[in-house]
Amino acid sequence: MKKILALLAVCAAALASVFTFVSCGGIEDTCPYVLDESGHHVANIDLSAYIDAPEVPQNAYDIRDFGASVDASSAANAAAINYALQRASENGGAVLVAGGDYSTDTVHMQSGVTLHIAEGSSLSVPVYDDLDVSAMDTALVKAVGADGWTITGG
């Protein structure tokens, strides 16, 4: 038994030297993070299997029409994007992210809405190295209680 525990300790130490894990909440919500070249924690998640082929939806709500800007704060962009998602859910349709890279806090998907991220554009969550991320809502996209939503991009 002691040999098995010693072997597990060696394996854990080897993994710790390769990856840094940051808890994103409870055990079921733990997310693996790695350190990038600058020493910042970044999520090590491949979303390519969840993103459909690019197709710009007809009559999409452009987040820029709701106040989102590449120069705005992440909180202001989140408010604009979430309002656009709400309107798209109420009236049917899609939300378009175009015109650059937007820093945003958590985006809350709504039922029946497509979030389309145009080629050359992106959404990202700011990195807060000096804060306790275990006490924060650090997800880029949440879909609590939402169904029939999609994310597409080019």
C-alpha positions as CSV (number, residue, x, y, z in Angstrom):
1,M,0.0,0.0,0.0
2,K,2.9,2.4,0.8
3,K,4.4,1.7,-2.6
4,I,1.2,2.6,-4.3
5,L,0.8,5.8,-2.3
6,A,4.4,6.7,-3.1
7,L,3.8,6.0,-6.8
8,L,0.6,8.2,-6.8
9,A,2.6,11.0,-5.1
10,V,5.3,10.9,-7.8
11,C,2.6,10.9,-10.6
12,A,0.8,13.9,-8.9
13,A,4.1,15.8,-8.6
14,A,4.8,15.1,-12.3
15,L,1.4,16.4,-13.3
16,A,1.7,19.5,-11.1
17,S,5.0,20.4,-12.8
18,V,3.2,20.3,-16.2
19,F,-0.3,21.8,-15.3
20,T,-1.6,24.2,-12.8
21,F,-5.1,23.6,-11.7
22,V,-7.4,26.4,-10.4
23,S,-10.7,25.5,-8.9
24,C,-13.6,27.2,-10.6
25,G,-16.1,26.3,-7.8
26,G,-17.2,22.9,-6.4
27,I,-15.6,19.6,-7.4
28,E,-18.1,19.2,-10.3
29,D,-17.0,22.6,-11.6
30,T,-13.2,22.2,-11.4
31,C,-11.6,23.4,-14.7
32,P,-8.1,22.6,-15.8
33,Y,-5.9,25.6,-16.5
34,V,-2.4,25.9,-17.8
35,L,0.1,28.7,-17.6
36,D,0.7,30.6,-20.9
37,E,4.1,32.1,-21.9
38,S,3.4,35.2,-19.7
39,G,2.6,33.1,-16.6
40,H,-1.1,33.8,-16.8
41,H,-3.7,31.0,-16.2
42,V,-5.6,30.1,-19.3
43,A,-8.3,27.5,-19.9
44,N,-7.0,24.4,-21.7
45,I,-10.4,23.5,-23.4
46,D,-10.9,22.6,-27.0
47,L,-14.3,23.9,-28.1
48,S,-13.9,23.0,-31.8
49,A,-16.3,20.1,-31.6
50,Y,-19.0,22.4,-30.4
51,I,-18.7,25.2,-33.1
52,D,-20.7,24.8,-36.3
53,A,-19.6,25.8,-39.8
54,P,-19.7,29.5,-40.4
55,E,-22.9,31.1,-41.6
56,V,-24.0,34.6,-40.8
57,P,-27.6,34.4,-39.6
58,Q,-30.2,36.6,-41.3
59,N,-31.5,39.6,-39.3
60,A,-29.0,39.2,-36.5
61,Y,-28.7,41.6,-33.6
62,D,-25.3,43.2,-33.8
63,I,-23.8,43.7,-30.4
64,R,-22.4,47.0,-31.5
65,D,-25.9,48.3,-31.8
66,F,-26.4,47.6,-28.1
67,G,-23.2,49.4,-27.0
68,A,-20.5,46.8,-27.3
69,S,-17.1,48.1,-28.3
70,V,-13.6,46.7,-28.6
71,D,-12.6,49.7,-26.4
72,A,-15.3,49.2,-23.7
73,S,-14.9,47.5,-20.4
74,S,-15.6,43.8,-20.0
75,A,-18.6,44.7,-17.8
76,A,-20.1,47.1,-20.4
77,N,-19.6,44.6,-23.2
78,A,-21.2,41.9,-21.1
79,A,-24.3,44.1,-20.5
80,A,-24.6,44.9,-24.2
81,I,-24.1,41.3,-25.3
82,N,-26.5,39.9,-22.7
83,Y,-29.2,42.5,-23.6
84,A,-28.8,41.6,-27.3
85,L,-29.2,37.9,-26.4
86,Q,-32.3,38.7,-24.4
87,R,-33.8,40.6,-27.3
88,A,-33.0,37.8,-29.7
89,S,-34.7,35.3,-27.4
90,E,-37.8,37.4,-27.1
91,N,-38.1,38.2,-30.9
92,G,-36.4,35.2,-32.4
93,G,-33.1,35.4,-34.1
94,A,-29.4,35.6,-33.6
95,V,-26.7,37.8,-32.1
96,L,-23.7,38.9,-34.2
97,V,-20.2,39.5,-32.8
98,A,-18.3,41.3,-35.5
99,G,-15.7,44.1,-35.8
100,G,-13.0,42.9,-33.5
101,D,-12.0,41.3,-30.3
102,Y,-14.3,42.0,-27.3
103,S,-13.3,41.6,-23.6
104,T,-16.4,40.5,-21.7
105,D,-17.6,39.2,-18.5
106,T,-19.9,36.1,-18.6
107,V,-22.3,35.8,-21.5
108,H,-25.6,34.2,-20.6
109,M,-27.1,32.3,-23.5
110,Q,-30.8,32.4,-24.0
111,S,-33.2,29.7,-25.4
112,G,-33.5,29.5,-29.1
113,V,-30.7,32.0,-29.9
114,T,-27.6,31.6,-32.1
115,L,-24.5,33.5,-31.1
116,H,-22.5,34.0,-34.3
117,I,-18.8,35.1,-34.0
118,A,-17.7,36.5,-37.3
119,E,-14.3,35.7,-38.8
120,G,-11.7,37.9,-37.3
121,S,-13.7,38.6,-34.1
122,S,-13.6,37.0,-30.7
123,L,-14.9,37.1,-27.1
124,S,-12.6,36.7,-24.2
125,V,-12.7,37.0,-20.4
126,P,-10.1,39.2,-18.8
127,V,-7.5,37.5,-16.6
128,Y,-7.4,38.6,-13.0
129,D,-4.2,37.1,-11.6
130,D,-4.4,39.0,-8.3
131,L,-8.0,37.9,-7.4
132,D,-9.4,34.7,-5.9
133,V,-10.9,33.1,-9.0
134,S,-12.6,30.4,-7.0
135,A,-15.0,33.1,-5.7
136,M,-15.8,34.5,-9.1
137,D,-18.0,33.6,-12.0
138,T,-15.2,32.9,-14.5
139,A,-17.1,31.2,-17.3
140,L,-17.1,32.9,-20.7
141,V,-20.5,31.4,-21.7
142,K,-23.2,30.0,-19.5
143,A,-26.6,28.6,-20.5
144,V,-28.4,27.9,-17.3
145,G,-32.0,27.0,-18.1
146,A,-31.5,27.7,-21.8
147,D,-32.2,25.2,-24.5
148,G,-32.0,25.1,-28.3
149,W,-29.1,27.6,-28.5
150,T,-26.0,27.5,-30.7
151,I,-22.7,29.2,-31.2
152,T,-21.4,29.5,-34.7
153,G,-18.4,31.2,-36.1
154,G,-16.1,31.8,-39.0
